[in-house]
């Protein structure tokens, strides 16, 4: 048979599709017979074995279909969204979004005049005169190219006529005493790498295009010196995060490219509404988790990773709450194989979120917590009871994907339902996943760190910059303010929260 990719005739393609479908059906029947025979030889239930094999095939088929159609979204539209979308599509849509306001850009007026040879009237050939106060105005967003300068600082000297005192005017603030590069230069390197995810080698090439000849080791030396000044701020940030009664926790891998033997280390994240703190450690083990969360004594909101449960049992001091999004995700992934049952449980979880939306976010915090406690007691608790009843009523083979999803939910049930008694606990751990996006983008661009010291520096800058974003403070402004304070007063700390009005 010719390769399918070489067949261009539609009729032949249809014939090939029919033959392949018949062959798949034959192989499918043969597989089920062999599965039943194997189960009988092992002394197992042949019918149950065949049912399990069918479910596996359905799951694999659904995965292949999703792979062909692209990654599925977990977001679900409301029942009436389709009608609204259809109605809106019938109406003519405006093109573009119009000019956006740019309140943060500096303004500059540029005057355009006619040249002397163009100031002749096309009708009578007389000289055109300027029309005072009349202009035709339009806006244009442009770019001012970055440039590097070699500045010579000349510090004047002063002396007394008695020759007893000679005083020199102070020079600029230096990150490295006697260093050749300015503090602003080091700050820009750190911002470009850890906020905009631009590797040092790429920065080197960009700087060379603007006339600066430099190497990546020099850039790294500047980042390292800056990180050394900001260590007290990182320590203060950890203390700030761990004082919160509720902390979101999550972890993601981080590549350590140590010579010829790269390996995956792990970045542990502890985040709150206004702060994020990271530690990049060698493993994802109990020992690393203890180091990451040592001293915390509040509620830790996590996914179903078993290490957190082990720590809680070991009596490290915190209480576990679990994430409903992770529980729901298992059912979303297998929905095509079990559409009726998954639709039911996903709908019940959606009702929990609907209750949460009944509490307006504009209320004072104390009143909002009281209202949320009441709503959860009256509305969420019956939904939770319904979900638990549904889970115990399901009948499916032990090794099926549906059973695995149900078992995962029941295994962390106490953590999933802890929000009923504490209104401060949200339903999911999404803030921690969002807090890790910066590191995920960073590792895609510069792959990770080249040394253990590099992991420490990365954790420091990601912690401080992500916290500044969560606080609504300009990260570049915060980093410069914190560095100036640290240079002027060593061992002093400054958090983005200190810059809020």
N, C-alpha and C positions, 0 to 999 in steps of 0.2 A: 504494500500500500504506500502511495506517495505521502510524504510528510504533509500534515494538515496545513502548515503555513505556506506550502507551495501551491495549494488549490485555490483558484480564483473563481471557479464556476459555482454559482449559488446552488444549483441543483445537486452537484456532486457533494457539496458541503452538507446539504440536508441528508443525503444518503449516508454519508460518513457518520453524521450525528445519530441517525437511527440505528446503525450497526453498533456504534459505541454504547448506545443506551441499552440495546439488547445484551451486549456482552457484559455490561455492568450488572444488569439484572441477573444474568446467569451466575456471575461470580458472587453476587450478593447471596443468592439462594444457596450456592455451594458453601459459602462461609458460614451461614447459619446452620447448615447440616453438620459441618465439621465441628462447630462450636457445641452443638447439642451432643454429638458423639463423644467429644472430649470430656464434657461434663459428666456423661454417664460413666465413662471409664474412671473418672476421679471419684465417683460416688456422690456427685453434686446434683442439685436440681437442674435438669436440662432446660426447663421452661424459663427459670430465672436467669440462667446463663445467656439464653438467646435474647431475653428482654434487655439484659445489661448490654449485650453487644449491639443491639439496635439503638439503644440510647447513645452509646459511644459514637456510632456512625452518624447519628443525627447531629450530635455536638460538633463532630469534625466537619460535616457538611455546612453547618451554620458558620463555622469559623472560616471556611473557604469562601463562602458567599460574602461574608463581611470583608475579607481580605480583598475580594474583587471589587467591592463597592466603596472601599475606603473605611477608615476608622469610624465606628458608630459614636454618636454623641449620647451622653447620659441625660441630656436635657430633654424634657418632654413637653410638648405643647399642650395647652389646655384644650378641652373638647371643642370649643367654639373658635379656636384660633384659625382653623382651616377656612371657615366661612368668612372670617374677617379678612384673611389674606386674599381670598378670591375677590371679595368686594373691593378691596383696596387696589388689586391689580387691574381691575376694570377701569379705574379712574386714571387719567393721564398723570404720570409722575414727573415732577420737576427735575430738570437736568442739573447735576452738580449740587453743591451745598451753599453756594454763595461765598463771598469773602469772609474769612474768619477774623474776628478781632484779635489783635496782637498787642495786648497791654504791656507786655514785658520787654518789647523791642524798643531800643532807643530811636528817637525820631531825628531825621535830618532833612532839611529842605535843600533841593537842588534846583537852581534857576536855569532855564533854557531860553536862549535868545536867538533871533534870526541873524544869520551872517549878513554882512554889509551888502553883498551882491544879491541877497534874496529880499531886500527891503524895497522892492519896486512894485507899484500897483500893476497888476496884469491888465487892468482896464484902461488906465490913462497914462501909464508909465511915470507917474509922479512918485516921489519918495514917501514910503510908509512911515507914519509917526507912531511912537509908542502910545498905547492906550492905558493911561495910569490906572492902577488898581485892578486891572482885568487880567485874569489868568484862566487857563484850562488845567484843572488839577486831576491827577490820578496817582494811585499808590502802587508801589513796587517793592517787593521783598527781595533783597539782594544779600550777598555774602561778602564779608570782609575777610580776606585770606589771613590765616594765622601766620605769624612770622616770629623768628627768633632773633634776638639782638645780643651782641657782646657788649656789655655795659662796663665801662671803667669807672669805678668809684674813687673819687679823689677826696679824701678826708682832710680838711684843713687842720693845721696845727696852730695852737695859740700858746703864747708864753708871756710871762711877766717880765718887766724890765729888770727885776731883781734876779732873773734867771733861776728862781727857786721852783717854778712850776711850769710845766709844759703839758698842755691839754689838747687832745685830738678829738675832732668832731665824731660822733658815733656814726657807724655805718649801718647797712641794712641788717635786719634780723636774719641769722644764718641757721639752717637746719644742722649742717655739719660745720663746726668751727673751722674757718680757713678754707672751706669748700668753694668750688668754682660755680656751683649751680644754686639758683635761688630756691627759696621755700616754695614759691608759686610753681616752679618747674616740677618739684617733687610731688606736689599736690595734684598737678594735672596728670602726671603719669599714673598715680594711684586711681584717680577718677576714671581715666580712660580704660584701665585694666579691670577694675573691680566693680565699676558701675556700668560702663559701656562695653565691657567684655572684649577689649582689644588687646591681643597678646603683645608682649614687649617687642618681639621681632617685627611685628607689623607696625608698631609705633616707631621703631627705628627707621623703617623704610619711609614712613610718612614724614618724619623729621628730615631725612636726607633730601626729600623732594623740596623742602623749604630751606635747604642750605646748611642744615646742622649735621655735621659728621659726628656720629656717636655710636656706641655699641650697646647691646642689651644688658651687659654686666653693669655698665654705668647706671642704666635706668634702675636695675635691681638694687644697686647700692643706695640709691635715693629712696626707694620704697622701704627698704629695710631700716634706714635711719629714721624715716617718718614713723614706721610702726613701733620702733623702740620708744619713741616719745609718747605714743598713744596707749601704751600698755596699761597705765593707771585708769584710763577711761574705759578700757575693756573690762577690767576687774570691777569697776563701779557699775557697769552695765549688767554684768552677771548678778550682782547683788540686787540690782533693781528688778530684774526679771524674776528672780527666785523669792522676792518678797510678795509676789502676787498670789492670791489664793487659788488661782486657776492658771495653768500653763499648758499650752499646746505643744506636743512633742512629736517629732518625726525624724527620719533619717534618710540619707541618700548616699550613693557611693561617690567617691572622689579619687581620681587616679593619682598615685604617687609614681612618677617616672624616675625611679632611682637607678640610673645606669641602664644595664641591659636586662634588668628584672623588674619591669613595672608591675604594680599590683594595685588592687582596689582597697583604699582605705574608706572610712565612713564618716560623713559629716552628720553630727547629731544637732538637731535644732530644738531650741526651747523658745517659744514665742508667746507674746501677749498682744493685746490690742495696740500697744504703742511701742513695742520693743521686740527685737529678735537677737538671740545669742547663739553662736555656733561654736562647736568644738570638732575638729577633724582628728579622729582617732584611728588606730590601726585596725581594729576589728569591729564587728557588730555583736560582740559577745556580751555576756552578763557583766564582765569586768569593765568593759568600755562603757556600758550603760550606767554602771555605778559611778564611774568617774564623771560622766556627763551630767548626772542629776544628783550628785552627792550634796546633802544638806538641804534639799528641798522637802517641804513638809505640807504641801497643799494638795490640790487635785490635779492629776496629770491626765490630760485628754489625749488618747492615743488610738492607733489602729489595733489590729488583732495580733501583732507580732508578739511571740511567746515570751521574749525576754522581759517585757514590761510586767507581765503577770508574775514571772519568777521574782523580779525585784520586789513587787508588792508583797508577795508571800514571805520574802526574806526580811521584811520589816524595816525597809529603808526609810520609812516615814511619810510617804505620800499615798494617796488613794487614787485608784484608777477609774477613769470614765472612758467609755469607748464611743467610736464614731459610727453613726448610722449610715453615712455615705459609703463607707467601706462594706458594711453589711448589704446595702442595697446594690452595690456594684456587682457582687457575685450573681445576683438574680438578673441584672441587666445583661450580663455577658452570656447567659444561657437562655434568654427569653425566647429566641427563635426555636429552640428545641422543646421548651415547655411554655408555650404562649399563654395558656389559660391560667395556670398556677402562678407564673411569674407576674402576669399582669395584675393579679389579685394582691399579691404581697407588695409589689411596687406601689400600687394605689394606696394601700394602707400606710406605708411609710410616707407617701406624699401627704396623707391627711395629718400626720404629725407636724409636718412643716407648715401646713395651712393653719394649724393652731398657733404656731409660733408667730405667724404674720398678723395675728389678731392684736398683738401688743404693739402699739405705736412706738416708734423709735424717738419721738420728740418729747416724751415724758421725762421728768427727772428720774435719775437712776433708781432711787429707793422706791418710788411709786411704780416704775416699770417692773421691778423685781417682784413686788407684791402682786401686781396684776398677772404676771407670768406664772407665779406660783399657783394662783387661783385657777387660771386657764388650764394649766397642766393637770391639776388635781381633778377638775370637772370634765375636761374634754380629752386630754392626752391619755390619762390612765385607762379609760375604757378601750381606746384604740390599742394600747399596749397589750391589754388582756386579750383582745381579738387576735393580735399578731401571734401571741404565744399559743392560743388555742389552734390557730391555723397551722402553726409549725408542728404541733404534736399530732394533728389529724392527717397529715400527708402520708401517703403510702407510696414508697418508691424503693428501688433496689439499693442495697447498702452502699455500693460503689458508684452510684450515679452522680452526675454533676448537681442535680437538684438536692440530693441528700447531703452532698458536701456543702452546698450553700446554706442549707438549713442548719447543719451541725455547726458551721462557723458562727452563725448568728446565736445559736443557743449556748455555745461555748463561752461567749463573752456577754451573756445576757445580763448579768449583774451590773456590768459597766455600761451597757446600753440603756439600762433603765434608771441609772443613778440621777439623771437629769430631773426625774419626777420629784425628788426630794430637795434638790438644790437648784434654784432658778438661775444661778450664775453659770451653770454648765450649759453650753449650747449643744445642739444635736450632732454637730459634726466637727471634724478636725481640719476643715478647709483652710483656716488661717495658717496652719503650719505648712501645708502643701504650697500655699501661695508664697510663704516666706522662703521656700527652697528654690523658687524659680530662678532667682538671680544666680545661684550656684550652678544650677543645671545649664543655664545659658553660658556661664563662664567655662564650664568643663567642655562644652561643645566647641568653644572657640579656642581656648588655650590648653585644653586637654587635662589640666590638673596642675600639680606642683612637681618641681624637680628635686625637692629635698624635704625633710621633715620640718626644717625651719620655714620652708615655703608654705607648708600646710598651716602653720601657726600664723603666718602673716596673712594668708588668705582668709582664715577664720576671723581675724581681727578686723580687716577692712570690710568684709561682708557684714559682720555684726554691726559695726558703727554706721555704715552707709544704709543698710536696710532699715535700721532703727530710725535714722533721720527721715527716710521716706515715709515710714509709718506715722511719724510725728507731724508730718507736713512741713518739715524744715528742709531748705535747699541743702542737699548733701555736700556740695562743694563749699558753700558758705560755712556749714558746720565744721567740716574737716579743717578748714583754714583757721577758724576761731579756736578750735580745740588744740591745734598744733601751736598756735601763737601762745596760748595760755601755758601749754606744757613746756615750751622753750623758755618762757619768762619765769615760770615757777615749776621746776622739775618735781615729779611725783604728784602733780595736781591732776585732777580728773574733771572732764566736762562732758555732760551728756546732751543730746539734742533737746531733751526736755527742759534743760536750763535756759534755752534760747527762746522758749515760748513766752508770749506775753501773759 
